[in-house]
Amino acid sequence: MSNRKAILMENGVKNGTSRNVLERCASVNEYFDIAFKVMLLGDSAVGKTCVLVRFKDGAFLGGNFIATVGIDFRNKVVTVDNMKVKLQIWDTAGQERFRSVTHAYYRDAQGKYATFILLSLFKAWLTEISEYAKKDVVIMLLGNKSDMAAERVITHEEGEKLAKEYGVPFMETSAKTGVNVELAFQAIARELKHRNIQQPHEPKFKIHDYIESQKQKSNCCGGIM
Ligand SMILES: Nc1nc2c(ncn2[C@@H]2O[C@H](COP(=O)(O)OP(=O)(O)OP(=O)(O)O)[C@@H](O)[C@H]2O)c(=O)[nH]1
């Protein structure tokens, strides 16, 4: 069994009850102040599982590609302005045949969540989101596999242009090298926290400005604040 499959099955597949859906019991008891649901959407093999594993475990799942079956989630608590923000991150299957399974997870019981996107067919995914998700969902466009410069199919400028057209932030990430992965999740966590808990004296949080400022900081000194 490859590493990847081992990770997905860490908490067991519910054999017999749900063959297609990998459900993970919430085993994380880490303290948090506020929680949000984040979904990774996108075509098969764009790297959703790898981005999540990089963020959660700081590792890269190389080797043979094994497509996600159904849906799975992992929790990670990040700190935003002295608050513990828990991200419950859902890794969906990109393959068309699992689409009906993932649709059921778009709506959040508490009404607070973000959709987080990696994709090659952005417009089609946006249509899905507008159909199944809540109107105030936070969307971010990620162009993953930025380390594969020779195989690049979309230029950075094209990605930015598309994101601008839809008014969403855009970042290029690499699950392999780790570039921008932490920053992408930090930015989403901050946006969600500020949308839900905005202190009267606080200036309005601007996700685009935050991403740009952090990119500059990491260019000069590394790390994310
Ligand atoms: N070079 C490189 N390879 C990557 C990167 N991210 C993922 N991969 C590889 O791309 C393949 C697909 O990655 P996955 O994360 O399984 O893709 P996915 O989007 O979850 O696919 P589905 O489960 O079918 O939806 C695997 O072979 C990974 O090792 C990356 O940033 N750089």
The ligand as a Tripos MOL2 file, in Angstrom:
@<TRIPOS>MOLECULE
LIG
   32    34     1     0     0
SMALL
NO_CHARGES

@<TRIPOS>ATOM
      1 N1          5.5200   18.0000   -9.0210 N.pl3     1 LIG1
      2 C1          4.3910   18.0500   -8.2940 C.ar      1 LIG1
      3 N2          3.5480   16.9940   -8.2560 N.ar      1 LIG1
      4 C2          2.4300   17.1010   -7.5100 C.ar      1 LIG1
      5 C3          2.1160   18.2730   -6.7750 C.ar      1 LIG1
      6 N3          0.9370   18.0850   -6.1470 N.ar      1 LIG1
      7 C4          0.5400   16.8480   -6.4720 C.ar      1 LIG1
      8 N4          1.4300   16.2500   -7.2820 N.ar      1 LIG1
      9 C5          1.3160   14.9010   -7.8680 C.3       1 LIG1
     10 O1          0.1390   14.8950   -8.6700 O.3       1 LIG1
     11 C6         -0.5580   13.6670   -8.5450 C.3       1 LIG1
     12 C7         -1.9770   13.9170   -8.1010 C.3       1 LIG1
     13 O2         -1.9800   14.4560   -6.7970 O.3       1 LIG1
     14 P1         -3.2550   14.3080   -5.8180 P.3       1 LIG1
     15 O3         -3.0320   15.2100   -4.6750 O.co2     1 LIG1
     16 O4         -3.5190   12.8960   -5.5250 O.co2     1 LIG1
     17 O5         -4.4270   14.8800   -6.7500 O.3       1 LIG1
     18 P2         -5.9630   15.1570   -6.3860 P.3       1 LIG1
     19 O6         -6.3110   16.4950   -6.9250 O.co2     1 LIG1
     20 O7         -6.2050   14.9360   -4.9360 O.co2     1 LIG1
     21 O8         -6.6970   14.0270   -7.2460 O.3       1 LIG1
     22 P3         -8.1540   13.3560   -6.9810 P.3       1 LIG1
     23 O9         -8.0400   12.6200   -5.6920 O.co2     1 LIG1
     24 O10        -8.4010   12.4300   -8.1370 O.co2     1 LIG1
     25 O11        -9.1620   14.4440   -6.9550 O.co2     1 LIG1
     26 C8          0.2660   12.7970   -7.5750 C.3       1 LIG1
     27 O12         1.0730   11.9260   -8.3240 O.3       1 LIG1
     28 C9          1.1240   13.8040   -6.8240 C.3       1 LIG1
     29 O13         2.3520   13.2570   -6.3770 O.3       1 LIG1
     30 C10         3.0310   19.3820   -6.8210 C.ar      1 LIG1
     31 O14         2.8440   20.4550   -6.2470 O.2       1 LIG1
     32 N5          4.1540   19.2110   -7.6100 N.ar      1 LIG1
@<TRIPOS>BOND
     1     1     2 1
     2     2     3 ar
     3     2    32 ar
     4     3     4 ar
     5     4     5 ar
     6     4     8 ar
     7     5     6 ar
     8     5    30 ar
     9     6     7 ar
    10     7     8 ar
    11     8     9 1
    12     9    10 1
    13     9    28 1
    14    10    11 1
    15    11    12 1
    16    11    26 1
    17    12    13 1
    18    13    14 1
    19    14    15 2
    20    14    16 1
    21    14    17 1
    22    17    18 1
    23    18    19 2
    24    18    20 1
    25    18    21 1
    26    21    22 1
    27    22    23 2
    28    22    24 1
    29    22    25 1
    30    26    27 1
    31    26    28 1
    32    28    29 1
    33    30    31 2
    34    30    32 ar
@<TRIPOS>SUBSTRUCTURE
     1 LIG1         1 GROUP 0 **** ****
